[in-house]
Amino acid sequence: MTPWFWVLVAGVTGYLLGSISPSVYVARVFGVDLFASGSGNPGATNVGRTLGARWGVMVAVIDIAKGFLPAAVFGIYVGAIAGEVAGLAAVLGHITSPFLKGRGGKGVATTLGAILGVQPWLAIPVLITFGVGLAIWHRVGLGAALAAFALAICGVVGWALGRLDPSDAVFALVMAGLVLGRHAGNIRRATLH
């Protein structure tokens, strides 16, 4: 089998794993339709808002794990590019889940998991920036958008300084773009106020 075969396997595995939505299944146990509750988003933040912080944290941990596991496993056993493809695919699966008819969450926790799986040091500035954004605006969406900007900047600067390979920089930029795209509404609302 060629390495590219395993990269394809990494993408398919990551996508299928990412497509599983713990938020929706946890909410169903309580008879709650997340699409009709809170923000209407099937993600950890809305679970916390709708069912309580404990359940929100549990879902967030699972979402992080479904980004981390495929990225780390394929990164270790196949190579860095396979790990990045698996992590990216997990995020795509989370936000476009075929099990939810193409709908999904915003991908923040799964993105964090994928970053931890392939380039854990990138998580440090991302988490710090997220914390600062959350402290300033008290809104998870804006904190996540700010963290995505930080991820993009770290990807470019890391590559320019020779700390990241080109594939790592592309991974950081694409991940940041996905998160920013999913939070476009949050950014728009914040700039209008």
Kinemage of the C-alpha trace (Angstrom):
@kinemage 1
@onewidth
@group {chain A} dominant
@subgroup {mainchain}
@vectorlist {calphas} color= white
{ca met a 1} P 0.000 0.000 0.000
{ca thr a 2} L 1.305 3.455 -0.878
{ca pro a 3} L 1.520 6.203 1.762
{ca trp a 4} L -1.163 8.109 -0.169
{ca phe a 5} L -3.554 5.195 0.336
{ca trp a 6} L -3.107 5.645 4.097
{ca val a 7} L -3.615 9.391 3.764
{ca leu a 8} L -6.957 8.617 2.108
{ca val a 9} L -7.797 6.164 4.902
{ca ala a 10} L -6.855 8.886 7.404
{ca gly a 11} L -9.253 11.335 5.730
{ca val a 12} L -12.164 8.895 5.623
{ca thr a 13} L -11.591 7.744 9.213
{ca gly a 14} L -11.289 11.287 10.496
{ca tyr a 15} L -14.418 12.389 8.653
{ca leu a 16} L -16.553 9.507 9.915
{ca leu a 17} L -15.350 9.906 13.494
{ca gly a 18} L -15.844 13.662 13.354
{ca ser a 19} L -19.363 13.203 12.005
{ca ile a 20} L -20.552 11.565 15.222
{ca ser a 21} L -22.307 14.255 17.263
{ca pro a 22} L -22.245 13.574 21.023
{ca ser a 23} L -24.141 16.811 21.670
{ca val a 24} L -27.183 15.645 19.716
{ca tyr a 25} L -27.193 12.180 21.281
{ca val a 26} L -26.795 13.489 24.831
{ca ala a 27} L -29.592 15.999 24.263
{ca arg a 28} L -31.880 13.280 22.872
{ca val a 29} L -31.476 11.291 26.096
{ca phe a 30} L -33.096 14.266 27.862
{ca gly a 31} L -35.728 14.691 25.151
{ca val a 32} L -34.175 17.940 23.918
{ca asp a 33} L -33.846 18.950 20.260
{ca leu a 34} L -30.685 21.073 20.133
{ca phe a 35} L -31.668 22.500 16.750
{ca ala a 36} L -34.726 24.028 18.403
{ca ser a 37} L -33.109 24.979 21.717
{ca gly a 38} L -30.722 27.690 22.838
{ca ser a 39} L -28.639 28.911 19.908
{ca gly a 40} L -29.847 26.055 17.705
{ca asn a 41} L -26.257 24.877 17.231
{ca pro a 42} L -25.452 21.186 17.876
{ca gly a 43} L -22.317 21.813 19.899
{ca ala a 44} L -20.893 21.711 23.401
{ca thr a 45} L -21.658 25.363 24.168
{ca asn a 46} L -25.334 24.907 23.386
{ca val a 47} L -25.439 21.686 25.422
{ca gly a 48} L -24.003 23.626 28.367
{ca arg a 49} L -26.555 26.366 27.830
{ca thr a 50} L -29.463 23.930 27.497
{ca leu a 51} L -28.598 21.009 29.802
{ca gly a 52} L -26.050 22.499 32.193
{ca ala a 53} L -22.306 23.049 32.382
{ca arg a 54} L -21.473 19.456 33.382
{ca trp a 55} L -22.981 18.048 30.192
{ca gly a 56} L -21.434 20.809 28.097
{ca val a 57} L -17.966 19.987 29.431
{ca met a 58} L -18.489 16.263 28.816
{ca val a 59} L -19.509 16.881 25.200
{ca ala a 60} L -16.563 19.270 24.710
{ca val a 61} L -14.131 16.600 25.937
{ca ile a 62} L -15.587 14.049 23.502
{ca asp a 63} L -15.443 16.580 20.663
{ca ile a 64} L -11.776 17.298 21.484
{ca ala a 65} L -11.060 13.551 21.545
{ca lys a 66} L -12.617 12.931 18.135
{ca gly a 67} L -10.238 15.513 16.642
{ca phe a 68} L -7.226 14.398 18.657
{ca leu a 69} L -7.397 10.623 18.201
{ca pro a 70} L -7.373 10.346 14.389
{ca ala a 71} L -4.828 13.177 14.069
{ca ala a 72} L -2.466 11.676 16.648
{ca val a 73} L -2.811 8.039 15.575
{ca phe a 74} L -2.326 8.663 11.849
{ca gly a 75} L 0.358 11.249 12.579
{ca ile a 76} L 2.346 8.731 14.627
{ca tyr a 77} L 1.829 5.625 12.504
{ca val a 78} L 1.639 7.067 8.979
{ca gly a 79} L 3.160 10.542 9.029
{ca ala a 80} L 2.541 14.214 9.690
{ca ile a 81} L 0.504 14.839 6.534
{ca ala a 82} L -1.786 11.873 7.274
{ca gly a 83} L -2.310 13.199 10.805
{ca glu a 84} L -3.170 16.655 9.484
{ca val a 85} L -5.563 15.235 6.906
{ca ala a 86} L -7.254 13.099 9.586
{ca gly a 87} L -7.600 16.100 11.916
{ca leu a 88} L -8.909 18.358 9.178
{ca ala a 89} L -11.360 15.680 8.046
{ca ala a 90} L -12.605 15.255 11.624
{ca val a 91} L -13.435 18.964 11.780
{ca leu a 92} L -15.158 18.811 8.373
{ca gly a 93} L -17.154 15.810 9.593
{ca his a 94} L -18.163 17.697 12.723
{ca ile a 95} L -19.455 20.729 10.814
{ca thr a 96} L -21.062 18.835 7.891
{ca ser a 97} L -22.207 15.617 9.532
{ca pro a 98} L -24.021 13.289 7.107
{ca phe a 99} L -25.767 11.820 10.153
{ca leu a 100} L -27.350 15.245 10.723
{ca lys a 101} L -28.199 15.833 7.040
{ca gly a 102} L -25.157 18.006 6.463
{ca arg a 103} L -25.599 20.109 9.567
{ca gly a 104} L -23.189 20.220 12.462
{ca gly a 105} L -21.468 22.224 15.140
{ca lys a 106} L -18.950 25.004 14.728
{ca gly a 107} L -15.920 22.772 15.142
{ca val a 108} L -14.047 24.643 17.866
{ca ala a 109} L -13.417 21.752 20.276
{ca thr a 110} L -12.675 19.312 17.451
{ca thr a 111} L -10.215 21.808 15.961
{ca leu a 112} L -8.464 22.060 19.325
{ca gly a 113} L -8.235 18.262 19.462
{ca ala a 114} L -6.764 18.068 15.964
{ca ile a 115} L -4.186 20.751 16.815
{ca leu a 116} L -3.212 18.869 19.977
{ca gly a 117} L -2.846 15.718 17.888
{ca val a 118} L -0.424 17.122 15.303
{ca gln a 119} L 1.134 20.374 16.578
{ca pro a 120} L 0.404 20.620 20.321
{ca trp a 121} L 2.516 23.757 20.827
{ca leu a 122} L 0.085 25.678 18.593
{ca ala a 123} L -2.610 25.044 21.210
{ca ile a 124} L -0.851 27.314 23.718
{ca pro a 125} L -1.336 30.666 21.909
{ca val a 126} L -4.740 29.510 20.688
{ca leu a 127} L -5.992 28.747 24.218
{ca ile a 128} L -4.503 31.933 25.647
{ca thr a 129} L -6.148 34.023 22.928
{ca phe a 130} L -9.460 32.222 23.423
{ca gly a 131} L -9.303 32.939 27.149
{ca val a 132} L -8.558 36.627 26.550
{ca gly a 133} L -11.428 36.908 24.046
{ca leu a 134} L -13.821 35.173 26.410
{ca ala a 135} L -12.771 37.422 29.287
{ca ile a 136} L -13.306 40.570 27.203
{ca trp a 137} L -16.571 39.714 25.430
{ca his a 138} L -18.000 36.925 27.629
{ca arg a 139} L -19.003 35.103 24.433
{ca val a 140} L -17.559 31.747 23.389
{ca gly a 141} L -18.086 32.465 19.687
{ca leu a 142} L -16.016 35.651 19.724
{ca gly a 143} L -13.306 34.005 21.807
{ca ala a 144} L -13.188 31.172 19.256
{ca ala a 145} L -12.978 33.612 16.336
{ca leu a 146} L -10.099 35.468 17.994
{ca ala a 147} L -8.356 32.149 18.676
{ca ala a 148} L -8.747 31.217 14.995
{ca phe a 149} L -7.013 34.469 13.995
{ca ala a 150} L -4.202 33.571 16.406
{ca leu a 151} L -3.932 30.100 14.844
{ca ala a 152} L -3.622 31.588 11.357
{ca ile a 153} L -0.954 34.056 12.503
{ca cys a 154} L 0.983 31.315 14.304
{ca gly a 155} L 0.857 29.164 11.172
{ca val a 156} L 2.318 31.907 8.982
{ca val a 157} L 4.900 33.078 11.528
{ca gly a 158} L 5.875 29.505 12.424
{ca trp a 159} L 6.506 28.722 8.758
{ca ala a 160} L 8.405 31.991 8.197
{ca leu a 161} L 10.675 31.227 11.159
{ca gly a 162} L 11.241 27.658 10.025
{ca arg a 163} L 9.389 26.161 13.009
{ca leu a 164} L 6.649 24.687 10.818
{ca asp a 165} L 6.752 22.742 7.575
{ca pro a 166} L 4.615 24.122 4.725
{ca ser a 167} L 2.018 21.388 5.342
{ca asp a 168} L 1.792 22.447 9.012
{ca ala a 169} L 1.250 26.070 8.009
{ca val a 170} L -1.441 25.094 5.495
{ca phe a 171} L -3.089 22.930 8.164
{ca ala a 172} L -3.171 25.882 10.589
{ca leu a 173} L -4.543 28.273 7.953
{ca val a 174} L -7.258 25.898 6.732
{ca met a 175} L -8.337 25.062 10.283
{ca ala a 176} L -8.463 28.759 11.146
{ca gly a 177} L -10.475 29.455 8.002
{ca leu a 178} L -13.033 26.762 8.864
{ca val a 179} L -13.552 28.106 12.378
{ca leu a 180} L -13.783 31.718 11.165
{ca gly a 181} L -16.241 30.706 8.460
{ca arg a 182} L -18.459 29.004 11.023
{ca his a 183} L -18.317 32.091 13.253
{ca ala a 184} L -18.932 34.681 10.544
{ca gly a 185} L -22.344 35.470 12.054
{ca asn a 186} L -20.840 36.056 15.524
{ca ile a 187} L -18.200 38.364 14.054
{ca arg a 188} L -20.799 40.258 11.997
{ca arg a 189} L -23.075 40.758 15.000
{ca ala a 190} L -20.185 41.944 17.167
{ca thr a 191} L -19.068 44.540 14.607
{ca leu a 192} L -22.600 45.877 14.216
{ca his a 193} L -22.972 46.602 17.927
